[in-house]
């Protein structure tokens, strides 16, 4: 039996070898010309209502379309066509697409997303397409079939994935953030615990139940762990702030060494191999670096005053921004230094005041921070690290603190007291489209996860 | 203390005491004056070196977001007029009576000396063999375009790139061209260009996008004449790699791209 199969394999391989050069030279590489004059244009996209195959699937189809529209609207690079300008005929299959009706005014869209959704028994099937309506002869930009369980969460996840696919196509390869998550500290159970939610505020759930105080969660770059500050018994059972580590794979805390004094505000190196944190294990609060399992702690700063809130440049991994009051005027200020502790220099702002919570953008170009100017509240600012241009992102809306960048570099999550209580908000990185993500209890110190693989 | 008192009265110490008092007084005065001049004192790191100063701007180009659309007021319709106030009554302008044009006293027309006819210099040389006939010229039919617009479609001129054919990619996958342009445009930052440069001629860079979106073979086809602009353009392309994968039904292993950069601050 086996011997009979072998010659067929050889023939097959020979056929492949013979066909290979033909297929390789079948089409010569094409070319195109384009260019830029500094600036980006938004792509105009419409999302038709996804047609339900049965009346039972009606709410799921509506939810899918709404979530996709919401994701695209918040992506910052897509101009959503108003639904009142959609043609009355809604396609559910590519054969039903009347491209002319979508490309002409008033819709005048560049691309239209449509599809259908069927839920039979416990099997959910979503067919989704994205078509370039100016060029219907070309194959679809996206054609996907999603299959899963008939649950609300599953529909939302598929909608996020479809939206990410569209954003990635339209932005030229930058992954979307609709499937990312945000970790934060919440006191809604009575104790400050670490919680996690989807990037749009849905699906909020509690991770830790330590019944003490948990703060400043930070996702590891591979999304497998969350490092945070916890109040726990340390050396000689004295309860103090310590670094804790939560594994999202096992769903449990994993061991991390404890030191004397206060240990807080962990920060991951971009490769996930090191952790930088503040510790007063030798008396003064200084920055220390350790392996990601807590081994080999090493002191990095030697100065009078407090040094805390390290943030690692995610692009280079060579530069660290941190907060220090070493200048002696009693005001914490921003400093940058090399990741080995050398070359500290102060970022001098035109006003004095408290400057805290540095956060790097993913491209390593911008540093966001919160700054209390002498005449006002805490507000979020972003600074170009190359030419030191500064832009104010929030104003006149309560205290706005602890910014954290989304992995696409276009969004910032932060905490704000603009509604009266401390809640998590997110906005576009130019300060527009701020929207609340939490409403219950008091919520603080958000951290945006890396893109999901 | 009582025994010590006579020592202060010692005349030999009196001069030294006066000097001491004067010195102390002048020191105190110096401290007071310096405190008045500089109340804060020197900073911990000193006034130079280890710090960088920061300037406030309206927006930072490094944020990879499109600029907001500027809404300009309509020039055709002024919606504010007449909302709560009546229009002012127009002033009555007194009618101007027409004045007759004064007639010249001597009605002779001015004397015009006719100029001599100009001599036409004929080019007697025979036309060159590659001469374009009258009316056969015109704008080049090459893919030049206005700045900010994407050029798509095949060329009409007799121009082709070595090792490539067609040029249908731009028309077939215009969304892909737009996406690549936006990606590279969002990574091209003003801060990467020398601040003294205000304007630079167009730089043209060619590169290839492989199937998986990797950008390879970046070459400057036409320099802008400014190294810092060329470098920033090259860096924008490098930091955009990988872009999105090539469309699934496009069968060639790569696509050649010619990308132009117009720098203007």
HADDOCK unambig.tbl for C-alpha pairs under 7 A between the chains (distance, minus, plus):
assign (segid A and resid 27 and name CA) (segid B and resid 251 and name CA) 6.43 0.50 0.50
assign (segid A and resid 27 and name CA) (segid B and resid 252 and name CA) 5.31 0.50 0.50
assign (segid A and resid 28 and name CA) (segid B and resid 164 and name CA) 5.98 0.50 0.50
assign (segid A and resid 28 and name CA) (segid B and resid 165 and name CA) 6.43 0.50 0.50
assign (segid A and resid 28 and name CA) (segid B and resid 252 and name CA) 5.81 0.50 0.50
assign (segid A and resid 29 and name CA) (segid B and resid 164 and name CA) 5.53 0.50 0.50
assign (segid A and resid 29 and name CA) (segid B and resid 252 and name CA) 5.07 0.50 0.50
assign (segid A and resid 29 and name CA) (segid B and resid 253 and name CA) 6.58 0.50 0.50
assign (segid A and resid 29 and name CA) (segid B and resid 254 and name CA) 5.50 0.50 0.50
assign (segid A and resid 29 and name CA) (segid B and resid 255 and name CA) 5.23 0.50 0.50
assign (segid A and resid 29 and name CA) (segid B and resid 256 and name CA) 6.86 0.50 0.50
assign (segid A and resid 30 and name CA) (segid B and resid 164 and name CA) 5.66 0.50 0.50
assign (segid A and resid 30 and name CA) (segid B and resid 165 and name CA) 5.90 0.50 0.50
assign (segid A and resid 30 and name CA) (segid B and resid 166 and name CA) 6.25 0.50 0.50
assign (segid A and resid 30 and name CA) (segid B and resid 167 and name CA) 5.76 0.50 0.50
assign (segid A and resid 30 and name CA) (segid B and resid 169 and name CA) 6.14 0.50 0.50
assign (segid A and resid 30 and name CA) (segid B and resid 255 and name CA) 5.09 0.50 0.50
assign (segid A and resid 30 and name CA) (segid B and resid 256 and name CA) 6.21 0.50 0.50
assign (segid A and resid 31 and name CA) (segid B and resid 164 and name CA) 6.83 0.50 0.50
assign (segid A and resid 31 and name CA) (segid B and resid 167 and name CA) 5.35 0.50 0.50
assign (segid A and resid 31 and name CA) (segid B and resid 169 and name CA) 6.31 0.50 0.50
assign (segid A and resid 31 and name CA) (segid B and resid 255 and name CA) 5.22 0.50 0.50
assign (segid A and resid 31 and name CA) (segid B and resid 256 and name CA) 4.29 0.50 0.50
assign (segid A and resid 31 and name CA) (segid B and resid 257 and name CA) 5.51 0.50 0.50
assign (segid A and resid 32 and name CA) (segid B and resid 167 and name CA) 6.05 0.50 0.50
assign (segid A and resid 32 and name CA) (segid B and resid 169 and name CA) 6.17 0.50 0.50
assign (segid A and resid 32 and name CA) (segid B and resid 170 and name CA) 5.40 0.50 0.50
assign (segid A and resid 32 and name CA) (segid B and resid 256 and name CA) 6.47 0.50 0.50
assign (segid A and resid 32 and name CA) (segid B and resid 257 and name CA) 5.13 0.50 0.50
assign (segid A and resid 32 and name CA) (segid B and resid 258 and name CA) 6.36 0.50 0.50
assign (segid A and resid 33 and name CA) (segid B and resid 151 and name CA) 6.33 0.50 0.50
assign (segid A and resid 33 and name CA) (segid B and resid 257 and name CA) 5.71 0.50 0.50
assign (segid A and resid 33 and name CA) (segid B and resid 258 and name CA) 4.63 0.50 0.50
assign (segid A and resid 33 and name CA) (segid B and resid 259 and name CA) 5.79 0.50 0.50
assign (segid A and resid 34 and name CA) (segid B and resid 150 and name CA) 5.34 0.50 0.50
assign (segid A and resid 34 and name CA) (segid B and resid 151 and name CA) 5.93 0.50 0.50
assign (segid A and resid 34 and name CA) (segid B and resid 181 and name CA) 6.73 0.50 0.50
assign (segid A and resid 34 and name CA) (segid B and resid 258 and name CA) 6.43 0.50 0.50
assign (segid A and resid 34 and name CA) (segid B and resid 259 and name CA) 5.01 0.50 0.50
assign (segid A and resid 34 and name CA) (segid B and resid 260 and name CA) 6.42 0.50 0.50
assign (segid A and resid 35 and name CA) (segid B and resid 150 and name CA) 6.83 0.50 0.50
assign (segid A and resid 35 and name CA) (segid B and resid 181 and name CA) 6.32 0.50 0.50
assign (segid A and resid 35 and name CA) (segid B and resid 259 and name CA) 4.76 0.50 0.50
assign (segid A and resid 35 and name CA) (segid B and resid 260 and name CA) 4.24 0.50 0.50
assign (segid A and resid 35 and name CA) (segid B and resid 261 and name CA) 5.68 0.50 0.50
assign (segid A and resid 36 and name CA) (segid B and resid 148 and name CA) 6.00 0.50 0.50
assign (segid A and resid 36 and name CA) (segid B and resid 181 and name CA) 6.63 0.50 0.50
assign (segid A and resid 36 and name CA) (segid B and resid 185 and name CA) 5.83 0.50 0.50
assign (segid A and resid 36 and name CA) (segid B and resid 260 and name CA) 6.38 0.50 0.50
assign (segid A and resid 36 and name CA) (segid B and resid 261 and name CA) 5.25 0.50 0.50
assign (segid A and resid 36 and name CA) (segid B and resid 262 and name CA) 6.39 0.50 0.50
assign (segid A and resid 37 and name CA) (segid B and resid 147 and name CA) 6.72 0.50 0.50
assign (segid A and resid 37 and name CA) (segid B and resid 148 and name CA) 5.99 0.50 0.50
assign (segid A and resid 37 and name CA) (segid B and resid 261 and name CA) 5.89 0.50 0.50
assign (segid A and resid 37 and name CA) (segid B and resid 262 and name CA) 4.67 0.50 0.50
assign (segid A and resid 37 and name CA) (segid B and resid 263 and name CA) 6.05 0.50 0.50
assign (segid A and resid 38 and name CA) (segid B and resid 185 and name CA) 5.78 0.50 0.50
assign (segid A and resid 38 and name CA) (segid B and resid 188 and name CA) 6.67 0.50 0.50
assign (segid A and resid 38 and name CA) (segid B and resid 263 and name CA) 6.97 0.50 0.50
assign (segid A and resid 39 and name CA) (segid B and resid 66 and name CA) 6.58 0.50 0.50
assign (segid A and resid 39 and name CA) (segid B and resid 185 and name CA) 5.79 0.50 0.50
assign (segid A and resid 39 and name CA) (segid B and resid 186 and name CA) 6.48 0.50 0.50
assign (segid A and resid 40 and name CA) (segid B and resid 66 and name CA) 4.88 0.50 0.50
assign (segid A and resid 40 and name CA) (segid B and resid 182 and name CA) 5.24 0.50 0.50
assign (segid A and resid 40 and name CA) (segid B and resid 185 and name CA) 6.00 0.50 0.50
assign (segid A and resid 40 and name CA) (segid B and resid 186 and name CA) 6.12 0.50 0.50
assign (segid A and resid 41 and name CA) (segid B and resid 66 and name CA) 5.88 0.50 0.50
assign (segid A and resid 41 and name CA) (segid B and resid 182 and name CA) 6.77 0.50 0.50
assign (segid A and resid 42 and name CA) (segid B and resid 66 and name CA) 6.48 0.50 0.50
assign (segid A and resid 76 and name CA) (segid B and resid 65 and name CA) 6.40 0.50 0.50
assign (segid A and resid 77 and name CA) (segid B and resid 65 and name CA) 6.50 0.50 0.50
assign (segid A and resid 77 and name CA) (segid B and resid 66 and name CA) 6.54 0.50 0.50
assign (segid A and resid 135 and name CA) (segid B and resid 172 and name CA) 6.82 0.50 0.50
assign (segid A and resid 138 and name CA) (segid B and resid 172 and name CA) 5.93 0.50 0.50
assign (segid A and resid 169 and name CA) (segid B and resid 179 and name CA) 6.85 0.50 0.50
assign (segid A and resid 169 and name CA) (segid B and resid 244 and name CA) 6.42 0.50 0.50
assign (segid A and resid 170 and name CA) (segid B and resid 179 and name CA) 5.04 0.50 0.50
assign (segid A and resid 171 and name CA) (segid B and resid 179 and name CA) 5.12 0.50 0.50
assign (segid A and resid 171 and name CA) (segid B and resid 182 and name CA) 6.49 0.50 0.50
assign (segid A and resid 171 and name CA) (segid B and resid 183 and name CA) 5.83 0.50 0.50
assign (segid A and resid 172 and name CA) (segid B and resid 179 and name CA) 4.33 0.50 0.50
assign (segid A and resid 172 and name CA) (segid B and resid 180 and name CA) 4.97 0.50 0.50
assign (segid A and resid 172 and name CA) (segid B and resid 183 and name CA) 5.32 0.50 0.50
assign (segid A and resid 172 and name CA) (segid B and resid 243 and name CA) 5.15 0.50 0.50
assign (segid A and resid 172 and name CA) (segid B and resid 244 and name CA) 5.05 0.50 0.50
assign (segid A and resid 173 and name CA) (segid B and resid 242 and name CA) 6.76 0.50 0.50
assign (segid A and resid 173 and name CA) (segid B and resid 243 and name CA) 4.40 0.50 0.50
assign (segid A and resid 173 and name CA) (segid B and resid 244 and name CA) 3.99 0.50 0.50
assign (segid A and resid 327 and name CA) (segid B and resid 43 and name CA) 6.37 0.50 0.50
assign (segid A and resid 327 and name CA) (segid B and resid 44 and name CA) 4.92 0.50 0.50
assign (segid A and resid 328 and name CA) (segid B and resid 44 and name CA) 6.60 0.50 0.50
assign (segid A and resid 345 and name CA) (segid B and resid 50 and name CA) 4.72 0.50 0.50
assign (segid A and resid 345 and name CA) (segid B and resid 51 and name CA) 5.05 0.50 0.50
assign (segid A and resid 346 and name CA) (segid B and resid 50 and name CA) 6.29 0.50 0.50
assign (segid A and resid 346 and name CA) (segid B and resid 51 and name CA) 4.32 0.50 0.50
assign (segid A and resid 346 and name CA) (segid B and resid 52 and name CA) 6.16 0.50 0.50
assign (segid A and resid 347 and name CA) (segid B and resid 51 and name CA) 5.71 0.50 0.50
assign (segid A and resid 347 and name CA) (segid B and resid 52 and name CA) 4.96 0.50 0.50
assign (segid A and resid 347 and name CA) (segid B and resid 53 and name CA) 6.09 0.50 0.50
assign (segid A and resid 348 and name CA) (segid B and resid 51 and name CA) 6.05 0.50 0.50
assign (segid A and resid 348 and name CA) (segid B and resid 52 and name CA) 5.30 0.50 0.50
assign (segid A and resid 348 and name CA) (segid B and resid 53 and name CA) 4.43 0.50 0.50
assign (segid A and resid 348 and name CA) (segid B and resid 54 and name CA) 6.13 0.50 0.50
assign (segid A and resid 349 and name CA) (segid B and resid 53 and name CA) 5.87 0.50 0.50
assign (segid A and resid 349 and name CA) (segid B and resid 54 and name CA) 5.36 0.50 0.50
assign (segid A and resid 350 and name CA) (segid B and resid 54 and name CA) 6.83 0.50 0.50
assign (segid A and resid 365 and name CA) (segid B and resid 62 and name CA) 6.80 0.50 0.50
assign (segid A and resid 384 and name CA) (segid B and resid 60 and name CA) 6.93 0.50 0.50
assign (segid A and resid 384 and name CA) (segid B and resid 62 and name CA) 6.97 0.50 0.50
assign (segid A and resid 386 and name CA) (segid B and resid 191 and name CA) 6.53 0.50 0.50
assign (segid A and resid 387 and name CA) (segid B and resid 191 and name CA) 6.10 0.50 0.50
assign (segid A and resid 388 and name CA) (segid B and resid 54 and name CA) 4.86 0.50 0.50
assign (segid A and resid 388 and name CA) (segid B and resid 55 and name CA) 6.25 0.50 0.50
assign (segid A and resid 389 and name CA) (segid B and resid 54 and name CA) 6.04 0.50 0.50
assign (segid A and resid 389 and name CA) (segid B and resid 55 and name CA) 5.06 0.50 0.50
assign (segid A and resid 389 and name CA) (segid B and resid 56 and name CA) 5.67 0.50 0.50
assign (segid A and resid 389 and name CA) (segid B and resid 57 and name CA) 5.97 0.50 0.50
assign (segid A and resid 389 and name CA) (segid B and resid 60 and name CA) 6.90 0.50 0.50
assign (segid A and resid 390 and name CA) (segid B and resid 54 and name CA) 6.66 0.50 0.50
assign (segid A and resid 390 and name CA) (segid B and resid 55 and name CA) 5.74 0.50 0.50
assign (segid A and resid 390 and name CA) (segid B and resid 56 and name CA) 4.42 0.50 0.50
assign (segid A and resid 390 and name CA) (segid B and resid 57 and name CA) 5.54 0.50 0.50
assign (segid A and resid 391 and name CA) (segid B and resid 56 and name CA) 5.87 0.50 0.50
assign (segid A and resid 391 and name CA) (segid B and resid 57 and name CA) 5.44 0.50 0.50
assign (segid A and resid 391 and name CA) (segid B and resid 58 and name CA) 5.84 0.50 0.50
assign (segid A and resid 391 and name CA) (segid B and resid 59 and name CA) 5.68 0.50 0.50
assign (segid A and resid 391 and name CA) (segid B and resid 60 and name CA) 6.63 0.50 0.50
assign (segid A and resid 409 and name CA) (segid B and resid 64 and name CA) 6.89 0.50 0.50
assign (segid A and resid 410 and name CA) (segid B and resid 63 and name CA) 6.72 0.50 0.50
assign (segid A and resid 410 and name CA) (segid B and resid 64 and name CA) 6.13 0.50 0.50
assign (segid A and resid 410 and name CA) (segid B and resid 65 and name CA) 6.40 0.50 0.50
assign (segid A and resid 429 and name CA) (segid B and resid 63 and name CA) 6.65 0.50 0.50
